[in-house]
Amino acid sequence: MKKLAKILTAAALCVAALTTFGCGDDKKEAAKAPAGDAPIKIAVTAGPHAEIMDNVKKLAEKQGLKIEVVEFNDYVTPNVALFQGEVFANSMQHRPYLDATLQKEPKFDLVEVFKTVNFPMAAYSKTLKKGDAIPDGATIGIPNDPSNGGRAILVLANAGLIKVKDIKNVTTSVADITENPHNFKFLELDAATIPRSLPDVTFAVINANYAIPAGLNPTKDSIILESADNPFVNIFVTKKTNENDPRIAKLKEIYQSADNEKFIMEHFQGTILPAWK
């Protein structure tokens, strides 16, 4: 239960922070890469990202690479800290969040260097099982906020149930559905209440941070699972000036290693998945 509470806290923070961004200090200079054998400072958020990076730190030490894990309790400060040179990289956000941050703070000049993990959104049902045909006229519950609602619609579009104007547009809404051949009805609900509303719909698309406390496992209980290559997978980020630093390549090798993948799968029991597979 403590593990699930950590997952809930971290994922819920990500949802809340998507619409809130910090302001960098324009007087700060760009980050300089750590010199010599100094530890690489990696910013993470409390919960799963911190737990995974602690494992990466152990694996890296065996290869002579020192890491200092710097933990934050919000999703704004790690990007500010990276811009200001307080850390070398961070692991705590997905691409749409980074893009939104850079739109507001273009001076940050941050870049994605590799993919990390996925908190998969998934569809659940009280009446349907995985592989069952979705009946015509089905009522589908989706989140009513723009970010998560759009993500839910893209899950359905990628599953071939509907078509939208642009399947890569993370701001997609119900109004952007171009084909709905099975006449599905969309019930937009507060994301936190959707698990309790499952008896009232044919199925519902639910964020992992709300599914997990409701006893729903994305990989075991869902009828539709968000693909691992979705735009909302989490990423490892650094300053553009650090992009080609050889330590970034080493960090990618270690993070995406079989040993770290095994840790993720066993530690989180399928509620969090490797995003590079």
Secondary structure, DSSP 8 states (H G I E B T S, - for coil): -HHHHHHHHHHHHHHHHTT------TTS-------TT--EEEEEETTHHHHHHHHHHHHHHTTT--EEEEEESSSSHHHHHHHTTS-SEEEEEEHHHHHHHHHH-GGG-EEEEEE-EE---EEE-SS--TT----TT-EEEEESSHHHHHHHHHHHHHTTS-EES-TT-TT--GGGEEE-TT--EEEEE-GGGGGGGGGGSSEEEE-HHHHGGGT--HHHH-SEE--TTSTTSEEEEEEGGGTT-HHHHHHHHHHTSHHHHHHHHHHHTTSSEES--
